[in-house]
Amino acid sequence: MRSPILDYLDAIIAQTAHVVSGAPADYIPELASADPDRVAVAICTVNGTVYASGDADDLFSIQSMSKPFAYALAIEDRGIDDILDRVGVEPSGEAFNELSLDPETGRPRNPMINAGAIAVHALVDDREAPAVDRLLGLFSDLTQRPIEVDEGLAASELATGDRNLGLAYLLHASGRLARDPASSVEGYVRQCSASVTVRDLALMAATLANGGVQPNTDKKLFSRRTTRHLLSVMASCGMYDAAGDWLTSVGIPAKSGVAGGIIGVLPGQVGVAVFSPRLDQHGNSARGVVMMEKLSEDLGLHLMEPG
Ligand code: GLN
């Protein structure tokens, strides 16, 4: 029998069809030419059941939604204190690709903006395997299927990637980069170009909701402590300079990506993912934000709901 949850998700898509504001990211040529009308939503319970509607099997790049998972892997490798010495946890109040580090400490302000994410990517490299391979392995464990890099998209971003390269040189100059700038950016861009669907993302978010344990395979990917720390950083920094608006209106830890995806996590309950390529002025999916607001309102997801 068809679940009423699927009818509800269909309604979320229908009720947000009027939101056509914003535009797909154009600083990555391949993203600019993607169909802006694609739309999808998925939720996954902490039991691992995924419900999805819309273009739920369409592949798109994970982009900055990869950052929380790379950060969690770096923490698992080195411990929270070591990572805190290298990357802060303060909201930056700036755009995701701002060319700046904390002037007092020289650290990137947080791991959700590009400066922090490039530094984290370089830390995930180890003797056994390059960071990208380790991350693709992690994404595959999270989604239960082999996740691959969209190499065409990565090449397109690298060809226009001066800003990230500039950030990497800034990090290197302040002794904050574990690898050379060019290979760090190349690896980071390939990390961002991993191809996923909203179903994959909902499972990834549900693993965080489930304290770091993949709900279907029972594989423990992150400790509870790492997960709690990560979700706190997502709550304060995940939506860049719109983090305050997001926390008041939607009220759950989240992360957006410039291809138009957003993941949200209600700890102990559910992982949510939406996709729509047109972005608002903060670089977050415009329709995705409205879909998330509706989901939060209807399903009572807001963490600050009193009782
Ligand atoms: N790869 C993108 C970049 O570095 C990721 C940004 C994003 O998703 N906000 O610009």
py3Dmol code that shows the C-alpha trace and the ligand (Angstrom):
import py3Dmol

protein = """\
ATOM      1  CA  MET A   1       0.000   0.000   0.000  1.00  0.00           C
ATOM      2  CA  ARG A   2       1.257   3.466  -0.849  1.00  0.00           C
ATOM      3  CA  SER A   3       2.343   5.354   2.260  1.00  0.00           C
ATOM      4  CA  PRO A   4       0.468   8.602   3.076  1.00  0.00           C
ATOM      5  CA  ILE A   5       3.926  10.089   3.682  1.00  0.00           C
ATOM      6  CA  LEU A   6       4.502   9.957  -0.088  1.00  0.00           C
ATOM      7  CA  ASP A   7       1.288  11.930  -0.707  1.00  0.00           C
ATOM      8  CA  TYR A   8       2.481  14.460   1.838  1.00  0.00           C
ATOM      9  CA  LEU A   9       5.870  14.836   0.084  1.00  0.00           C
ATOM     10  CA  ASP A  10       4.096  15.219  -3.297  1.00  0.00           C
ATOM     11  CA  ALA A  11       2.063  18.035  -1.695  1.00  0.00           C
ATOM     12  CA  ILE A  12       5.245  19.766  -0.469  1.00  0.00           C
ATOM     13  CA  ILE A  13       6.460  19.858  -4.065  1.00  0.00           C
ATOM     14  CA  ALA A  14       3.109  21.058  -5.438  1.00  0.00           C
ATOM     15  CA  GLN A  15       2.718  23.756  -2.775  1.00  0.00           C
ATOM     16  CA  THR A  16       6.150  25.260  -3.488  1.00  0.00           C
ATOM     17  CA  ALA A  17       5.887  25.283  -7.305  1.00  0.00           C
ATOM     18  CA  HIS A  18       5.417  29.073  -7.239  1.00  0.00           C
ATOM     19  CA  VAL A  19       8.911  29.605  -5.763  1.00  0.00           C
ATOM     20  CA  VAL A  20      10.969  30.332  -8.869  1.00  0.00           C
ATOM     21  CA  SER A  21      13.128  33.116  -7.462  1.00  0.00           C
ATOM     22  CA  GLY A  22      16.909  32.998  -7.574  1.00  0.00           C
ATOM     23  CA  ALA A  23      19.204  31.420 -10.148  1.00  0.00           C
ATOM     24  CA  PRO A  24      21.484  28.390 -10.385  1.00  0.00           C
ATOM     25  CA  ALA A  25      25.108  29.026  -9.400  1.00  0.00           C
ATOM     26  CA  ASP A  26      26.935  30.436 -12.409  1.00  0.00           C
ATOM     27  CA  TYR A  27      30.525  30.562 -11.198  1.00  0.00           C
ATOM     28  CA  ILE A  28      30.780  26.848 -12.051  1.00  0.00           C
ATOM     29  CA  PRO A  29      29.869  26.669 -15.772  1.00  0.00           C
ATOM     30  CA  GLU A  30      28.410  23.155 -15.609  1.00  0.00           C
ATOM     31  CA  LEU A  31      26.059  24.112 -12.780  1.00  0.00           C
ATOM     32  CA  ALA A  32      24.817  27.148 -14.684  1.00  0.00           C
ATOM     33  CA  SER A  33      23.640  24.954 -17.544  1.00  0.00           C
ATOM     34  CA  ALA A  34      21.782  22.413 -15.353  1.00  0.00           C
ATOM     35  CA  ASP A  35      17.954  22.244 -15.617  1.00  0.00           C
ATOM     36  CA  PRO A  36      16.737  24.694 -12.922  1.00  0.00           C
ATOM     37  CA  ASP A  37      13.244  23.149 -12.706  1.00  0.00           C
ATOM     38  CA  ARG A  38      14.305  19.844 -11.234  1.00  0.00           C
ATOM     39  CA  VAL A  39      12.944  19.395  -7.719  1.00  0.00           C
ATOM     40  CA  ALA A  40      12.991  16.603  -5.147  1.00  0.00           C
ATOM     41  CA  VAL A  41      12.428  15.914  -1.456  1.00  0.00           C
ATOM     42  CA  ALA A  42      13.239  12.889   0.717  1.00  0.00           C
ATOM     43  CA  ILE A  43      13.008  11.989   4.367  1.00  0.00           C
ATOM     44  CA  CYS A  44      14.599   9.059   6.145  1.00  0.00           C
ATOM     45  CA  THR A  45      13.688   7.850   9.617  1.00  0.00           C
ATOM     46  CA  VAL A  46      16.289   6.655  12.111  1.00  0.00           C
ATOM     47  CA  ASN A  47      15.096   3.127  11.193  1.00  0.00           C
ATOM     48  CA  GLY A  48      16.511   3.684   7.703  1.00  0.00           C
ATOM     49  CA  THR A  49      13.242   3.893   5.739  1.00  0.00           C
ATOM     50  CA  VAL A  50      13.474   6.461   2.931  1.00  0.00           C
ATOM     51  CA  TYR A  51      10.412   8.247   1.495  1.00  0.00           C
ATOM     52  CA  ALA A  52      11.000  10.408  -1.581  1.00  0.00           C
ATOM     53  CA  SER A  53       9.085  12.452  -4.139  1.00  0.00           C
ATOM     54  CA  GLY A  54       9.858  14.430  -7.313  1.00  0.00           C
ATOM     55  CA  ASP A  55      13.125  13.913  -9.228  1.00  0.00           C
ATOM     56  CA  ALA A  56      14.334  11.680  -6.435  1.00  0.00           C
ATOM     57  CA  ASP A  57      16.667   9.579  -8.586  1.00  0.00           C
ATOM     58  CA  ASP A  58      18.296  12.536 -10.347  1.00  0.00           C
ATOM     59  CA  LEU A  59      21.997  12.864  -9.653  1.00  0.00           C
ATOM     60  CA  PHE A  60      23.505  16.203  -8.690  1.00  0.00           C
ATOM     61  CA  SER A  61      26.721  17.227  -6.952  1.00  0.00           C
ATOM     62  CA  ILE A  62      26.930  17.092  -3.183  1.00  0.00           C
ATOM     63  CA  GLN A  63      29.008  20.325  -3.033  1.00  0.00           C
ATOM     64  CA  SER A  64      29.167  21.823   0.452  1.00  0.00           C
ATOM     65  CA  MET A  65      26.945  19.120   1.939  1.00  0.00           C
ATOM     66  CA  SER A  66      30.141  17.035   1.841  1.00  0.00           C
ATOM     67  CA  LYS A  67      31.773  19.379   4.361  1.00  0.00           C
ATOM     68  CA  PRO A  68      30.087  18.050   7.539  1.00  0.00           C
ATOM     69  CA  PHE A  69      31.055  14.481   6.694  1.00  0.00           C
ATOM     70  CA  ALA A  70      34.688  15.365   5.907  1.00  0.00           C
ATOM     71  CA  TYR A  71      34.824  17.302   9.185  1.00  0.00           C
ATOM     72  CA  ALA A  72      33.446  14.326  11.136  1.00  0.00           C
ATOM     73  CA  LEU A  73      36.017  12.026   9.517  1.00  0.00           C
ATOM     74  CA  ALA A  74      38.846  14.414  10.445  1.00  0.00           C
ATOM     75  CA  ILE A  75      37.586  14.444  14.045  1.00  0.00           C
ATOM     76  CA  GLU A  76      37.423  10.650  14.136  1.00  0.00           C
ATOM     77  CA  ASP A  77      41.034  10.542  12.870  1.00  0.00           C
ATOM     78  CA  ARG A  78      42.570  13.155  15.141  1.00  0.00           C
ATOM     79  CA  GLY A  79      40.173  13.982  17.977  1.00  0.00           C
ATOM     80  CA  ILE A  80      38.101  17.118  18.570  1.00  0.00           C
ATOM     81  CA  ASP A  81      40.838  19.113  20.359  1.00  0.00           C
ATOM     82  CA  ASP A  82      43.347  18.700  17.548  1.00  0.00           C
ATOM     83  CA  ILE A  83      40.787  19.811  14.952  1.00  0.00           C
ATOM     84  CA  LEU A  84      39.652  22.754  17.113  1.00  0.00           C
ATOM     85  CA  ASP A  85      43.266  23.972  17.179  1.00  0.00           C
ATOM     86  CA  ARG A  86      43.184  24.130  13.397  1.00  0.00           C
ATOM     87  CA  VAL A  87      39.632  25.208  12.488  1.00  0.00           C
ATOM     88  CA  GLY A  88      37.225  27.304  14.612  1.00  0.00           C
ATOM     89  CA  VAL A  89      33.506  26.807  15.280  1.00  0.00           C
ATOM     90  CA  GLU A  90      32.255  30.394  15.124  1.00  0.00           C
ATOM     91  CA  PRO A  91      29.700  31.504  12.518  1.00  0.00           C
ATOM     92  CA  SER A  92      31.525  33.767  10.082  1.00  0.00           C
ATOM     93  CA  GLY A  93      28.645  36.047   9.122  1.00  0.00           C
ATOM     94  CA  GLU A  94      30.279  36.074   5.700  1.00  0.00           C
ATOM     95  CA  ALA A  95      29.709  34.366   2.366  1.00  0.00           C
ATOM     96  CA  PHE A  96      30.831  30.742   1.977  1.00  0.00           C
ATOM     97  CA  ASN A  97      33.801  31.668  -0.212  1.00  0.00           C
ATOM     98  CA  GLU A  98      34.972  34.779   1.664  1.00  0.00           C
ATOM     99  CA  LEU A  99      38.711  35.340   1.374  1.00  0.00           C
ATOM    100  CA  SER A 100      39.419  35.672   5.083  1.00  0.00           C
ATOM    101  CA  LEU A 101      40.750  33.889   8.151  1.00  0.00           C
ATOM    102  CA  ASP A 102      40.212  34.798  11.815  1.00  0.00           C
ATOM    103  CA  PRO A 103      42.650  37.714  12.265  1.00  0.00           C
ATOM    104  CA  GLU A 104      43.421  36.762  15.889  1.00  0.00           C
ATOM    105  CA  THR A 105      44.199  33.074  15.435  1.00  0.00           C
ATOM    106  CA  GLY A 106      44.841  32.746  11.693  1.00  0.00           C
ATOM    107  CA  ARG A 107      42.388  29.819  11.696  1.00  0.00           C
ATOM    108  CA  PRO A 108      39.478  29.457   9.284  1.00  0.00           C
ATOM    109  CA  ARG A 109      36.417  30.535  11.255  1.00  0.00           C
ATOM    110  CA  ASN A 110      34.534  27.259  10.807  1.00  0.00           C
ATOM    111  CA  PRO A 111      34.598  24.044   8.723  1.00  0.00           C
ATOM    112  CA  MET A 112      31.402  24.829   6.778  1.00  0.00           C
ATOM    113  CA  ILE A 113      32.880  27.723   4.790  1.00  0.00           C
ATOM    114  CA  ASN A 114      35.367  26.970   2.027  1.00  0.00           C
ATOM    115  CA  ALA A 115      38.487  28.069   3.950  1.00  0.00           C
ATOM    116  CA  GLY A 116      37.737  25.609   6.756  1.00  0.00           C
ATOM    117  CA  ALA A 117      36.640  22.863   4.385  1.00  0.00           C
ATOM    118  CA  ILE A 118      39.818  23.063   2.290  1.00  0.00           C
ATOM    119  CA  ALA A 119      41.915  22.828   5.483  1.00  0.00           C
ATOM    120  CA  VAL A 120      39.822  19.852   6.662  1.00  0.00           C
ATOM    121  CA  HIS A 121      40.092  18.115   3.290  1.00  0.00           C
ATOM    122  CA  ALA A 122      43.898  18.280   3.428  1.00  0.00           C
ATOM    123  CA  LEU A 123      43.844  16.786   6.965  1.00  0.00           C
ATOM    124  CA  VAL A 124      41.821  13.764   5.853  1.00  0.00           C
ATOM    125  CA  ASP A 125      44.648  12.652   3.565  1.00  0.00           C
ATOM    126  CA  ASP A 126      46.604   9.756   5.008  1.00  0.00           C
ATOM    127  CA  ARG A 127      49.283   7.264   4.060  1.00  0.00           C
ATOM    128  CA  GLU A 128      46.778   4.562   3.217  1.00  0.00           C
ATOM    129  CA  ALA A 129      44.641   6.548   0.769  1.00  0.00           C
ATOM    130  CA  PRO A 130      44.124  10.046  -0.652  1.00  0.00           C
ATOM    131  CA  ALA A 131      41.439  12.134   1.037  1.00  0.00           C
ATOM    132  CA  VAL A 132      39.058  11.882  -1.929  1.00  0.00           C
ATOM    133  CA  ASP A 133      39.161   8.085  -1.922  1.00  0.00           C
ATOM    134  CA  ARG A 134      38.573   7.969   1.818  1.00  0.00           C
ATOM    135  CA  LEU A 135      35.639  10.373   1.472  1.00  0.00           C
ATOM    136  CA  LEU A 136      34.072   8.459  -1.431  1.00  0.00           C
ATOM    137  CA  GLY A 137      34.354   5.320   0.719  1.00  0.00           C
ATOM    138  CA  LEU A 138      32.619   7.132   3.573  1.00  0.00           C
ATOM    139  CA  PHE A 139      29.843   8.457   1.304  1.00  0.00           C
ATOM    140  CA  SER A 140      29.344   4.923  -0.035  1.00  0.00           C
ATOM    141  CA  ASP A 141      29.098   3.536   3.517  1.00  0.00           C
ATOM    142  CA  LEU A 142      26.570   6.239   4.345  1.00  0.00           C
ATOM    143  CA  THR A 143      24.399   5.673   1.243  1.00  0.00           C
ATOM    144  CA  GLN A 144      24.878   1.904   0.763  1.00  0.00           C
ATOM    145  CA  ARG A 145      25.886   2.323  -2.870  1.00  0.00           C
ATOM    146  CA  PRO A 146      29.112   3.259  -4.680  1.00  0.00           C
ATOM    147  CA  ILE A 147      29.400   7.059  -4.852  1.00  0.00           C
ATOM    148  CA  GLU A 148      31.488   8.508  -7.690  1.00  0.00           C
ATOM    149  CA  VAL A 149      32.934  11.869  -8.668  1.00  0.00           C
ATOM    150  CA  ASP A 150      31.360  13.706 -11.624  1.00  0.00           C
ATOM    151  CA  GLU A 151      34.722  14.356 -13.272  1.00  0.00           C
ATOM    152  CA  GLY A 152      33.295  16.719 -15.907  1.00  0.00           C
ATOM    153  CA  LEU A 153      31.843  18.927 -13.197  1.00  0.00           C
ATOM    154  CA  ALA A 154      35.073  18.839 -11.168  1.00  0.00           C
ATOM    155  CA  ALA A 155      37.065  19.883 -14.244  1.00  0.00           C
ATOM    156  CA  SER A 156      34.591  22.697 -14.890  1.00  0.00           C
ATOM    157  CA  GLU A 157      34.952  24.014 -11.328  1.00  0.00           C
ATOM    158  CA  LEU A 158      38.739  23.672 -11.335  1.00  0.00           C
ATOM    159  CA  ALA A 159      38.988  25.661 -14.544  1.00  0.00           C
ATOM    160  CA  THR A 160      37.312  28.606 -12.795  1.00  0.00           C
ATOM    161  CA  GLY A 161      38.594  27.893  -9.284  1.00  0.00           C
ATOM    162  CA  ASP A 162      40.859  30.880  -8.650  1.00  0.00           C
ATOM    163  CA  ARG A 163      38.996  31.927  -5.549  1.00  0.00           C
ATOM    164  CA  ASN A 164      39.434  28.592  -3.790  1.00  0.00           C
ATOM    165  CA  LEU A 165      43.061  28.546  -4.901  1.00  0.00           C
ATOM    166  CA  GLY A 166      43.467  32.019  -3.395  1.00  0.00           C
ATOM    167  CA  LEU A 167      41.993  30.730  -0.133  1.00  0.00           C
ATOM    168  CA  ALA A 168      44.319  27.737  -0.133  1.00  0.00           C
ATOM    169  CA  TYR A 169      47.369  29.985  -0.582  1.00  0.00           C
ATOM    170  CA  LEU A 170      46.149  32.174   2.267  1.00  0.00           C
ATOM    171  CA  LEU A 171      45.821  29.071   4.483  1.00  0.00           C
ATOM    172  CA  HIS A 172      49.267  27.871   3.422  1.00  0.00           C
ATOM    173  CA  ALA A 173      50.833  31.246   4.167  1.00  0.00           C
ATOM    174  CA  SER A 174      49.450  31.138   7.715  1.00  0.00           C
ATOM    175  CA  GLY A 175      50.661  27.571   8.275  1.00  0.00           C
ATOM    176  CA  ARG A 176      47.111  26.183   8.260  1.00  0.00           C
ATOM    177  CA  LEU A 177      47.273  23.819   5.307  1.00  0.00           C
ATOM    178  CA  ALA A 178      48.555  20.248   5.674  1.00  0.00           C
ATOM    179  CA  ARG A 179      49.198  19.846   1.910  1.00  0.00           C
ATOM    180  CA  ASP A 180      50.227  22.049  -0.995  1.00  0.00           C
ATOM    181  CA  PRO A 181      47.546  24.513  -2.128  1.00  0.00           C
ATOM    182  CA  ALA A 182      46.953  23.212  -5.656  1.00  0.00           C
ATOM    183  CA  SER A 183      46.452  19.558  -4.728  1.00  0.00           C
ATOM    184  CA  SER A 184      44.329  20.527  -1.701  1.00  0.00           C
ATOM    185  CA  VAL A 185      41.951  22.490  -3.927  1.00  0.00           C
ATOM    186  CA  GLU A 186      41.851  19.774  -6.559  1.00  0.00           C
ATOM    187  CA  GLY A 187      40.968  17.186  -3.912  1.00  0.00           C
ATOM    188  CA  TYR A 188      38.417  19.467  -2.270  1.00  0.00           C
ATOM    189  CA  VAL A 189      36.703  20.199  -5.591  1.00  0.00           C
ATOM    190  CA  ARG A 190      36.500  16.480  -6.390  1.00  0.00           C
ATOM    191  CA  GLN A 191      35.023  15.915  -2.910  1.00  0.00           C
ATOM    192  CA  CYS A 192      32.360  18.517  -3.756  1.00  0.00           C
ATOM    193  CA  SER A 193      31.686  16.893  -7.161  1.00  0.00           C
ATOM    194  CA  ALA A 194      30.527  13.554  -5.752  1.00  0.00           C
ATOM    195  CA  SER A 195      27.181  12.677  -7.404  1.00  0.00           C
ATOM    196  CA  VAL A 196      24.231  11.955  -5.131  1.00  0.00           C
ATOM    197  CA  THR A 197      20.425  11.860  -5.118  1.00  0.00           C
ATOM    198  CA  VAL A 198      18.069  13.194  -2.452  1.00  0.00           C
ATOM    199  CA  ARG A 199      17.561   9.588  -1.332  1.00  0.00           C
ATOM    200  CA  ASP A 200      21.311   9.286  -0.699  1.00  0.00           C
ATOM    201  CA  LEU A 201      21.351  12.580   1.164  1.00  0.00           C
ATOM    202  CA  ALA A 202      18.381  11.645   3.353  1.00  0.00           C
ATOM    203  CA  LEU A 203      20.219   8.471   4.403  1.00  0.00           C
ATOM    204  CA  MET A 204      23.369  10.478   5.111  1.00  0.00           C
ATOM    205  CA  ALA A 205      21.380  12.909   7.251  1.00  0.00           C
ATOM    206  CA  ALA A 206      19.545  10.047   8.993  1.00  0.00           C
ATOM    207  CA  THR A 207      22.910   8.542   9.984  1.00  0.00           C
ATOM    208  CA  LEU A 208      23.687  11.796  11.782  1.00  0.00           C
ATOM    209  CA  ALA A 209      20.198  11.765  13.343  1.00  0.00           C
ATOM    210  CA  ASN A 210      20.986   8.225  14.494  1.00  0.00           C
ATOM    211  CA  GLY A 211      24.130   9.261  16.408  1.00  0.00           C
ATOM    212  CA  GLY A 212      26.611   8.291  13.650  1.00  0.00           C
ATOM    213  CA  VAL A 213      25.322   4.734  13.067  1.00  0.00           C
ATOM    214  CA  GLN A 214      24.088   3.949   9.536  1.00  0.00           C
ATOM    215  CA  PRO A 215      20.543   2.765  10.276  1.00  0.00           C
ATOM    216  CA  ASN A 216      20.368  -0.082   7.738  1.00  0.00           C
ATOM    217  CA  THR A 217      23.855  -1.575   8.019  1.00  0.00           C
ATOM    218  CA  ASP A 218      24.363  -0.711  11.721  1.00  0.00           C
ATOM    219  CA  LYS A 219      27.892   0.389  10.829  1.00  0.00           C
ATOM    220  CA  LYS A 220      29.186   2.945  13.322  1.00  0.00           C
ATOM    221  CA  LEU A 221      30.716   5.663  11.159  1.00  0.00           C
ATOM    222  CA  PHE A 222      31.067   8.424  13.778  1.00  0.00           C
ATOM    223  CA  SER A 223      31.010   8.411  17.565  1.00  0.00           C
ATOM    224  CA  ARG A 224      28.062   9.996  19.378  1.00  0.00           C
ATOM    225  CA  ARG A 225      30.364  12.737  20.629  1.00  0.00           C
ATOM    226  CA  THR A 226      31.638  13.552  17.142  1.00  0.00           C
ATOM    227  CA  THR A 227      28.070  13.593  15.867  1.00  0.00           C
ATOM    228  CA  ARG A 228      26.880  15.920  18.629  1.00  0.00           C
ATOM    229  CA  HIS A 229      29.765  18.297  17.968  1.00  0.00           C
ATOM    230  CA  LEU A 230      29.142  18.215  14.211  1.00  0.00           C
ATOM    231  CA  LEU A 231      25.408  18.868  14.550  1.00  0.00           C
ATOM    232  CA  SER A 232      26.151  21.862  16.785  1.00  0.00           C
ATOM    233  CA  VAL A 233      28.474  23.315  14.141  1.00  0.00           C
ATOM    234  CA  MET A 234      25.872  22.667  11.431  1.00  0.00           C
ATOM    235  CA  ALA A 235      23.242  24.456  13.544  1.00  0.00           C
ATOM    236  CA  SER A 236      25.375  27.578  13.955  1.00  0.00           C
ATOM    237  CA  CYS A 237      27.323  27.671  10.661  1.00  0.00           C
ATOM    238  CA  GLY A 238      25.658  25.340   8.136  1.00  0.00           C
ATOM    239  CA  MET A 239      23.639  27.963   6.276  1.00  0.00           C
ATOM    240  CA  TYR A 240      26.455  30.539   6.080  1.00  0.00           C
ATOM    241  CA  ASP A 241      25.345  34.120   6.631  1.00  0.00           C
ATOM    242  CA  ALA A 242      21.677  32.978   6.733  1.00  0.00           C
ATOM    243  CA  ALA A 243      22.319  30.689   9.745  1.00  0.00           C
ATOM    244  CA  GLY A 244      20.321  32.898  12.152  1.00  0.00           C
ATOM    245  CA  ASP A 245      17.290  33.131   9.839  1.00  0.00           C
ATOM    246  CA  TRP A 246      17.425  29.383   9.304  1.00  0.00           C
ATOM    247  CA  LEU A 247      17.670  28.505  12.993  1.00  0.00           C
ATOM    248  CA  THR A 248      14.703  30.677  13.871  1.00  0.00           C
ATOM    249  CA  SER A 249      12.469  29.593  10.967  1.00  0.00           C
ATOM    250  CA  VAL A 250      13.401  25.922  10.403  1.00  0.00           C
ATOM    251  CA  GLY A 251      15.216  25.188  13.655  1.00  0.00           C
ATOM    252  CA  ILE A 252      17.344  22.129  12.828  1.00  0.00           C
ATOM    253  CA  PRO A 253      21.051  21.571  12.060  1.00  0.00           C
ATOM    254  CA  ALA A 254      21.493  21.736   8.292  1.00  0.00           C
ATOM    255  CA  LYS A 255      23.908  22.152   5.405  1.00  0.00           C
ATOM    256  CA  SER A 256      23.337  23.503   1.938  1.00  0.00           C
ATOM    257  CA  GLY A 257      25.242  22.941  -1.300  1.00  0.00           C
ATOM    258  CA  VAL A 258      25.630  25.251  -4.267  1.00  0.00           C
ATOM    259  CA  ALA A 259      24.098  22.691  -6.679  1.00  0.00           C
ATOM    260  CA  GLY A 260      20.784  23.251  -4.847  1.00  0.00           C
ATOM    261  CA  GLY A 261      20.674  20.552  -2.187  1.00  0.00           C
ATOM    262  CA  ILE A 262      20.011  21.033   1.533  1.00  0.00           C
ATOM    263  CA  ILE A 263      20.195  18.380   4.250  1.00  0.00           C
ATOM    264  CA  GLY A 264      18.595  18.773   7.674  1.00  0.00           C
ATOM    265  CA  VAL A 265      18.904  16.589  10.765  1.00  0.00           C
ATOM    266  CA  LEU A 266      16.473  16.218  13.651  1.00  0.00           C
ATOM    267  CA  PRO A 267      18.567  14.326  16.226  1.00  0.00           C
ATOM    268  CA  GLY A 268      17.058  10.990  17.246  1.00  0.00           C
ATOM    269  CA  GLN A 269      14.243  11.315  14.691  1.00  0.00           C
ATOM    270  CA  VAL A 270      14.805  11.941  11.021  1.00  0.00           C
ATOM    271  CA  GLY A 271      17.090  13.088   8.195  1.00  0.00           C
ATOM    272  CA  VAL A 272      15.644  15.342   5.487  1.00  0.00           C
ATOM    273  CA  ALA A 273      16.974  16.316   2.049  1.00  0.00           C
ATOM    274  CA  VAL A 274      15.640  18.702  -0.597  1.00  0.00           C
ATOM    275  CA  PHE A 275      16.881  19.700  -4.044  1.00  0.00           C
ATOM    276  CA  SER A 276      16.107  22.654  -6.310  1.00  0.00           C
ATOM    277  CA  PRO A 277      18.938  24.413  -8.195  1.00  0.00           C
ATOM    278  CA  ARG A 278      17.882  28.084  -7.993  1.00  0.00           C
ATOM    279  CA  LEU A 279      19.842  29.787  -5.193  1.00  0.00           C
ATOM    280  CA  ASP A 280      19.085  32.812  -3.032  1.00  0.00           C
ATOM    281  CA  GLN A 281      21.552  35.595  -2.253  1.00  0.00           C
ATOM    282  CA  HIS A 282      23.244  33.464   0.434  1.00  0.00           C
ATOM    283  CA  GLY A 283      23.936  30.585  -1.969  1.00  0.00           C
ATOM    284  CA  ASN A 284      21.202  28.387  -0.450  1.00  0.00           C
ATOM    285  CA  SER A 285      18.448  26.777  -2.568  1.00  0.00           C
ATOM    286  CA  ALA A 286      15.534  29.280  -2.571  1.00  0.00           C
ATOM    287  CA  ARG A 287      12.748  26.696  -3.041  1.00  0.00           C
ATOM    288  CA  GLY A 288      14.684  24.249  -0.854  1.00  0.00           C
ATOM    289  CA  VAL A 289      14.508  26.691   2.056  1.00  0.00           C
ATOM    290  CA  VAL A 290      10.728  27.075   1.573  1.00  0.00           C
ATOM    291  CA  MET A 291      10.278  23.296   1.372  1.00  0.00           C
ATOM    292  CA  MET A 292      12.275  22.898   4.590  1.00  0.00           C
ATOM    293  CA  GLU A 293      10.228  25.603   6.331  1.00  0.00           C
ATOM    294  CA  LYS A 294       7.047  23.721   5.431  1.00  0.00           C
ATOM    295  CA  LEU A 295       8.421  20.367   6.550  1.00  0.00           C
ATOM    296  CA  SER A 296       9.558  21.882   9.830  1.00  0.00           C
ATOM    297  CA  GLU A 297       6.183  23.510  10.447  1.00  0.00           C
ATOM    298  CA  ASP A 298       4.034  20.515   9.446  1.00  0.00           C
ATOM    299  CA  LEU A 299       6.112  17.805  11.111  1.00  0.00           C
ATOM    300  CA  GLY A 300       7.027  19.844  14.204  1.00  0.00           C
ATOM    301  CA  LEU A 301      10.767  19.534  13.579  1.00  0.00           C
ATOM    302  CA  HIS A 302      11.871  22.822  15.192  1.00  0.00           C
ATOM    303  CA  LEU A 303      14.289  21.979  18.005  1.00  0.00           C
ATOM    304  CA  MET A 304      13.285  24.997  20.090  1.00  0.00           C
ATOM    305  CA  GLU A 305       9.578  24.078  20.113  1.00  0.00           C
ATOM    306  CA  PRO A 306       8.638  24.292  23.799  1.00  0.00           C
ATOM    307  CA  GLY A 307       6.962  20.941  24.605  1.00  0.00           C
TER     308      GLY A 307
END
"""
ligand_1 = """\
10
LIG
N 32.569 23.482 -4.571
C 31.899 24.673 -4.155
C 32.909 25.800 -3.923
O 33.925 25.564 -3.385
C 31.112 24.411 -2.917
C 30.409 25.628 -2.407
C 29.038 25.379 -1.861
O 28.412 24.348 -2.078
N 28.510 26.373 -1.175
O 32.704 26.918 -4.287
"""
view = py3Dmol.view(width=600, height=400)
view.addModel(protein, "pdb")
view.setStyle({"model": 0}, {"cartoon": {"style": "trace"}})
view.addModel(ligand_1, "xyz")
view.setStyle({"model": 1}, {"stick": {}})
view.zoomTo()
view.show()
